[in-house]
Every structure is written in C-alpha cells, then in structure tokens.
C-alpha cells in the first residue's frame, strides 16, 4: 500500500452545552466555534441566512511524530476518557461528538482500526467521520 497523509479534529455538535464550556472542560482551544441561535456566517465571516440550530466547536488534534492513524486515535481517545460523562450528556441531549479524519492519498491506502479502538470510541460516544481525498 501507498503512504497517506491525514489530519484529525474532534468535532462537537451540541443542543445544550456551549462551546466555551466544552473547551474549558477539555482544556483545548477550538479552531472553529459557534453558538446555537447565533446568526450563520461563512468561515470568513460573511453573513448567511438563518441561525445555527446547534452549537459547534472543532478542535484540531496533534499527531506525534510519525504516528499512524490508528495509533493517534488510540492515544487521543485514552486522553479523552475522563470526559466520557460530558460526551454522553451531549449525545443524550441530541448532540454528537466525532473524530473528523481528513485522509489524503494517492493510490491504494488503508489502515486497520482494531475492535478495541472501536469499542473505546463507542464507550466514549465518539463517532468516526472519514473524509477521503484521493487523486
């Protein structure tokens, strides 16, 4: 298989918990955020019609060295275990928490996500979203 590049963000969509509270509890700085009920805008701040129907924040996660995707997801999931109750609360109140993976490749690529990793994500109530950018 060919090598591939990837970027991972933790994205949170919430009907009840504000982005500032999520960021404070996680100890992370969001790259993007907006609050439920605020006027919608483009990433550059251009106004759009309507208001946001949920709060949102996106936290870029840092790859350590030459970590493979499954290694990074395992490590960061372990670090998020203390926040399981927050993620479960967000999900119970109609929101969602996800790993958003941008996967950039040329040719045949892949990685194996073990059942233990997938079980850990399930326990944390974290979905896995893959955005694949090929040739």
N, C-alpha and C positions, 0 to 999 in steps of 0.2 A: 504494500500500500504506500501511497504517497503521503508526505507530511502535510499538515494543515495548520492554519492559524485559527485562534479563537479568542473571543472576548466574552466575559460573563458579567452580568449585572443581576442584582437582587431587586426585583420589582414588586411593589406592594400597591394594591388597589383596595381601598377601604371605604366603607359606607359610614364608619363610626369613629375611626381613630385618625387624628390629624397627622400630617407628615412631620411636624415638629416633634410630636410625642414619639412617633416611630423612630425618627433619627436619634432622639435623646436616649431612648431605651436600647437601641442597637449600638450606640456610640459611633455611628457612621455619618458621613456628610453626603447628602443626596446631590447628584448631578442635576436631576430634574425633579420638580415637585409642583403640585398644585393642590388646592383645597376644594372639597365639594362645595358647589354653589358659586364659585368664582367664575367670572366671565372667561370663556375659552379664548386661547391665543395660540398662534403658531410658536414653534421653538424660538423664533426671532422676535416674538412679542407682538406680532400683527394680530389685531382683534379678529375673532371668528364669531359666528352666530352662536347663541346659546350659552349655557353654563355647564361646568363639569358636573357629571352625575355621580362621581365618586372622587375621593382624594387619591392622590397618586404620588409615589416617590420612587426613584430609581437610584440605586447605589452601585457604582462600578466596583467590582471585586478585583483584587490584585493577584496576579499569577506570580508565584515564587519560582524564580529560576526557570528551569526547563520542565516544570510540572506538566504532566499530561492532563487532559480534560478531566478524566475520572479522578485523578489524584487531587486536583484543585476542588472539585465538587465535594469530595470526601472531607478534605481539610476544612473547607468553609462551613459545611454542614455541621461538623463537630463543633466549630466555634459558635454556631447559631443554636445549639441545643438548649442553652439557658433561656432562650427566648421562645421556646415551644408554646408556652401559655399565651403569649402575645399573638403568635401566628394562628393558633387555634381560635382565639377570640375574634380575630379579623375574619377568618373563614366562617365561623358560626354566625357572624353578623352580616354575611352577604358579600364579603370581600375575597381577595385571593392574594397569595404570595407565590412568586415564581422565580426560578432561575431562568434568565433570558440569555441564551447562548447564541452568539453570532459565530457561525462556522464558515471559514473561508478556505476553499480548497480548489485544487486543480487535479483532475483525475480521481481515481478511486481512493477514498479515505474512510476512516472509521475509528471508533473507539468502543470499548466494552464497558457498559455500566452494570456493575455487579448487582445481584439481588440484595446484598447487604446495603449498598449505597441507595438503591431504590427504596428499600424498606426504611432507611433513615429519613429520606425525603418524605415518605408517606407519614412517618411518625411526626415530622415537623410541619406537615400540611403544606409542603412546598411542591408546586407543580414544576415541570421541566418543559420549557418552550425552546424549540430549536429553530433558528432562522439560518438556513443554509444558502450560502452564496458560492456557486460553482462557476465554472468557465462559461 
